[in-house]
Amino acid sequence: VGHEAERLEHGRHRGHVLRGRVSDQAHAQLELSTWVTLVGGAVADTRDRRAIVLVTQAISLACALVLSGLTFAGLVSLPVLFALVVAAATSTSFESPARQAM
């Protein structure tokens, strides 16, 4: 993600501005992942774990396909990239507890 963000912002922002944006994104992803994993663990304890893993894998696949399609079309932007990262991180936060409990 950092490399893609750097490629997107190359020429528009330089130095600490870009590093700050990528750093903020990484911090937000870690914080979101920590809190959502707690919820994901509670869901994994009460729902069908296999179904959770299948749904979260489908979400991760969809995020990857959307990102690759937008990248090949030249339409990807930082807000879209960050939204896809949040969706993928949320998906992983539900998948990890379900997978570990299987």
Buried (B, 14 or more C-beta within 10 A) or exposed (E): BEEBBBEBBEEEBEEEEBBEBBEEBEEBBEEBBEEBBEEBBEBBEEEEBEEBBEBBBEBBEBBEEBBEEBBEEEEBEBEBBBEBBBBBBBBBBBBBBBBEEE
